[in-house]
Amino acid sequence: MEFPKPLVPTNPLSSLSTFIHQNCVRLGSELSTRLDDTKRLAATLAGSLQRHTLPPFASLSQPKQAVAATLSTDYVAKTLAGTAVYTVSNSNNEFVLISDPNGAKSIGLLCFRQEDAEAFLAQVRLRKRELRSQAKVVPITLDQVYMLKVEGIAFRFLPDPVQIKNALELKAADISTGFDGVPVFQSDLLVVKKKNKRYCPVYFQKEDIEQELSKVRTLRGSGVSQHIMVGSLEDVLKKMEMSEKNSGWEDLIFIPPGKSHSQHIQEVAKV
């Protein structure tokens, strides 16, 4: 599948914060505590991307300073295969980009929920008449996104607000402080070996990892701890890029939402 190419950026979407706000309101009063975090995310879209510190994942040694062979771009990209995000493109399959107020930086907005991309599409059609009948929501896989990022195209992710809330609850953090980046979840209980290779599954949805851990509890007994580690996708990828081979970070594999790690690993192992 041909994936979108960059497009000359649109005018600044001054109502982007409004669209995210309205989208959160639709989630209902029980999700109202996530609104501030989502609005804060919208405010950062026009700014520079921040650097974050990765909470250490279980069973992973901290990477040494890269002086030997590090993980290749292709290798990191393959760990992301199978997971789709959603963006807006025109009829030529080109990204609709957002400009910052000064026009100095343009970014593509990538949504983890299709409904968020649909809301973004509505704003694009409202602001750009020439795109009203041409713009559309299209999926693109994270491995494709990663390779485009390597080529110098900037993106900003719009995470699932449900997973933002889940991550903050697991970290016992104040929800009002927000969560930087896309939440990912991991447990050392789910590390597996297949064909002499070690796989450490990383999940985008807390519900998926909880379901996997419930299977472990069934097999090993109810006394097994279900401790779940929380990090951000951006930081994990950054650590992988800086890590040497045999550091443990090359064992990571990102599990697409709704899939079990055994199913996805089996599919990957066939490639």
C-alpha positions in Angstrom: 0.0 0.0 0.0 1.4 3.4 -1.0 1.4 5.6 2.0 0.9 9.4 2.2 3.6 11.8 1.1 4.3 15.2 2.7 2.1 18.1 1.5 2.8 21.8 1.6 1.5 22.7 5.0 -1.9 24.2 5.5 -2.5 27.5 7.3 -2.3 27.2 11.1 -5.5 25.5 12.4 -6.4 27.8 15.1 -9.3 25.6 16.1 -7.2 22.5 16.6 -7.4 22.9 20.4 -11.2 23.3 20.0 -11.5 20.1 18.0 -9.6 18.1 20.5 -11.6 19.6 23.4 -14.9 18.8 21.7 -13.7 15.3 21.0 -12.9 14.7 24.7 -16.3 16.1 25.7 -17.9 13.3 23.7 -16.3 10.8 25.9 -18.7 11.7 28.7 -18.4 13.0 32.2 -16.5 10.0 33.4 -13.5 11.0 31.2 -13.6 14.7 32.1 -10.4 14.4 34.1 -8.5 13.7 30.9 -9.6 17.0 29.2 -6.8 19.1 30.6 -4.1 16.7 29.4 -5.6 16.5 25.9 -5.8 20.3 25.7 -2.2 20.6 26.9 -1.3 18.2 24.1 -3.0 20.4 21.6 -1.1 23.4 22.8 2.2 21.7 22.3 1.5 20.8 18.7 2.9 24.1 17.5 5.9 23.9 19.7 9.0 21.9 19.8 8.9 18.3 20.8 10.1 17.7 24.3 12.7 15.1 25.5 11.5 12.7 28.2 13.1 10.3 30.6 12.1 6.7 30.2 10.9 4.8 33.2 13.0 1.6 33.1 11.1 -1.3 31.7 11.4 -4.7 33.5 14.2 -7.0 32.4 16.0 -4.4 30.4 19.4 -3.1 31.2 20.1 0.5 30.7 21.9 0.9 27.4 25.6 1.8 27.4 26.9 4.7 25.4 26.8 3.6 21.8 30.3 3.0 20.8 29.7 -0.3 19.0 27.1 -1.3 16.5 23.7 0.1 17.4 20.3 -1.2 16.3 19.7 -0.3 12.7 16.8 1.9 11.5 15.3 -1.0 9.6 15.5 -3.2 12.7 13.7 -0.6 14.9 11.1 -0.1 12.2 10.3 -3.8 12.0 9.4 -3.9 15.7 6.6 -1.4 15.0 5.1 -3.4 12.1 1.4 -4.1 12.1 0.2 -1.2 14.3 -1.9 1.4 12.4 -2.4 5.1 13.2 -4.6 7.5 11.2 -4.0 10.8 9.5 -5.5 13.1 6.9 -4.4 13.2 3.2 -5.6 14.8 0.0 -6.6 13.1 -3.2 -2.9 12.8 -4.2 -2.2 10.7 -1.1 -0.2 13.6 0.4 -0.2 14.5 4.1 -2.1 17.5 5.3 0.4 19.2 7.6 -0.1 21.7 10.4 2.1 24.8 10.6 3.2 26.6 13.8 2.1 30.2 14.1 5.4 31.4 12.7 5.4 29.0 9.8 8.8 27.8 10.8 7.8 24.2 11.5 5.3 21.8 9.9 4.1 18.5 11.4 1.8 15.7 10.5 -0.8 14.8 13.1 -1.2 11.0 13.7 -4.1 9.7 15.7 -4.3 6.4 17.5 -8.0 6.5 17.3 -9.8 6.7 13.9 -12.5 8.9 15.4 -10.0 11.5 16.4 -8.7 11.6 12.8 -12.2 12.0 11.6 -12.6 15.0 13.9 -9.4 16.4 12.5 -10.7 15.9 9.0 -13.8 17.9 9.8 -11.6 20.8 10.8 -9.5 20.5 7.7 -12.5 20.6 5.5 -13.9 23.6 7.4 -10.7 25.6 7.1 -9.5 24.6 3.6 -12.2 24.9 1.0 -10.1 23.2 -1.7 -9.8 20.1 0.5 -13.5 19.8 1.4 -14.2 17.0 -1.2 -10.6 15.7 -1.5 -9.4 15.2 2.1 -9.8 11.8 3.7 -8.7 9.8 6.6 -6.1 7.2 5.8 -4.3 4.5 7.9 -0.5 4.3 8.0 1.5 1.8 10.0 4.0 2.8 12.6 6.9 1.2 10.8 6.2 3.5 7.8 5.9 6.5 10.1 9.2 5.7 11.6 11.0 5.5 8.3 9.4 8.8 7.2 10.6 10.4 10.5 14.1 9.1 9.7 13.8 11.0 6.4 13.2 14.2 8.3 9.4 14.5 8.3 8.1 15.6 11.7 5.0 14.1 13.3 3.0 14.5 16.5 1.0 11.7 17.9 -2.5 12.1 19.4 -2.8 9.3 21.9 -5.9 7.5 22.9 -7.1 9.5 26.0 -8.3 6.2 27.6 -4.7 4.9 27.6 -3.5 8.3 28.9 -5.8 7.8 31.9 -4.7 4.2 32.3 -1.0 5.1 32.3 -1.5 7.9 34.9 -3.4 5.5 37.1 -0.7 2.9 37.0 1.9 5.5 37.8 -0.2 6.8 40.6 0.3 10.2 39.1 -1.9 13.3 39.4 -4.1 13.2 36.3 -4.0 17.0 36.1 -0.2 16.8 35.4 -0.7 15.0 32.2 1.4 12.3 30.4 4.0 13.2 27.9 3.9 11.0 24.8 2.1 7.8 23.8 1.7 5.4 26.7 3.0 1.8 26.3 2.8 -1.0 28.7 5.1 -4.0 29.5 5.5 -6.8 32.0 8.5 -9.2 32.4 6.0 -12.0 32.9 5.2 -11.9 29.2 8.8 -12.3 27.8 8.9 -15.3 25.5 11.4 -17.2 23.4 10.7 -18.5 20.0 13.2 -20.0 17.5 16.1 -19.0 19.7 15.0 -15.4 19.8 13.8 -13.5 22.9 10.7 -11.3 22.6 9.6 -8.7 25.1 6.1 -7.6 24.1 5.1 -3.9 24.5 1.4 -3.0 24.4 -0.4 0.1 23.3 -3.5 -0.8 25.4 -3.6 -1.6 29.1 -6.6 -3.9 28.5 -4.6 -6.0 26.1 -1.7 -6.6 28.5 -4.1 -7.3 31.4 -5.8 -10.0 29.3 -2.4 -11.6 28.6 -1.5 -11.4 32.3 -4.8 -13.1 33.2 -3.7 -16.1 31.1 -0.4 -16.2 33.0 -2.3 -16.2 36.3 -4.4 -19.1 35.1 -1.3 -21.1 34.3 0.9 -20.2 37.2 -1.6 -19.5 39.9 -3.4 -16.4 41.3 -0.3 -15.5 43.4 1.5 -14.2 40.4 2.0 -10.5 40.5 0.5 -8.5 37.6 2.9 -5.6 37.9 2.8 -3.5 34.7 5.5 -1.1 33.7 4.6 2.2 31.9 6.7 4.2 29.5 6.2 6.3 26.4 6.6 5.2 22.8 8.8 8.1 21.9 11.3 7.4 24.8 11.4 3.7 24.1 12.2 4.3 20.4 14.9 6.8 21.4 16.5 4.3 23.8 16.4 1.6 21.1 18.1 3.9 18.6 21.0 4.6 21.1 21.4 1.0 22.2 24.0 -1.5 21.3 23.1 -5.0 20.1 22.7 -7.6 22.9 21.7 -4.8 25.3 18.2 -6.2 25.8 16.4 -3.4 23.9 16.5 -5.4 20.6 14.1 -7.9 22.2 11.2 -5.4 22.2 8.3 -6.0 19.9 5.3 -3.7 19.8 2.0 -5.6 19.8 -0.9 -4.1 17.7 -4.0 -3.2 19.6 -6.4 -6.1 20.0 -3.8 -8.8 19.2 -2.2 -11.3 21.5 1.6 -11.4 21.7 1.6 -15.0 20.6 -0.4 -14.3 17.5 1.7 -11.3 16.5 5.0 -12.9 17.2 4.0 -16.0 15.2 3.2 -13.7 12.3 6.5 -11.8 12.6 8.5 -15.0 12.9 7.1 -16.1 9.5 8.5 -13.1 7.7 
